[in-house]
């Protein structure tokens, strides 16, 4: 708990973002990890969002001296053209290892939630009577915009080791909420900045000097 609180506080100090870290898990058997060649996969049917996300994250890894390849350029459309069996994915992993990959970063939208917020924030003051409360909230009857409806996307990013000499295992997993996204570019930037910040704090990627 202390770890996630320190990460949250650190990121809040440097960014105002639509992406919020809900929780994250790190393999207790792994103190640090430095990928040499990583495959970046964004699982979404939105081709524009997928390409922008993967390309931007690829650039971030490359700036840290890591060879990074996107699923968009490696598989083109074939990865999503049909459902893959477990045997297909074992063969895919073996092929990646032969090509020098030692890790995969997989991001997917796990769910979407509709939320409603009050037009006015909750009033924590309790030193008032009925008249004040009713007077200040009667817009509920007359203002259709009194409640603000928005979407929250629950997104998961997982870092997997597919190292040739080690067990293929999950290294890290982050649970992140994207709050009311309005722009693909801004959402991608916010999400990637948060993921990289957490990976740096967890010693799972080299910090960008």
Buried (B, 14 or more C-beta within 10 A) or exposed (E): EEEBEEBBEBBEEEEEBBBBBEEBBBBEEBEEBEBEBBBBBBBBEEEEBBBBBBBBBBEBBEEBEBBBBBBBEBBEEEBBEEEEEEEEEEEBBEEBBEEEBBBBBBBEBEEEEEEEEEEEEEEEEEEEEEEEEEEEBEEEEEEEEBEEEEEBBBBBBBBBBBBEEEEBEBBBBBBBBBBBBEEBEEBBBBBBBBBBBBBBBBBBBBEEE
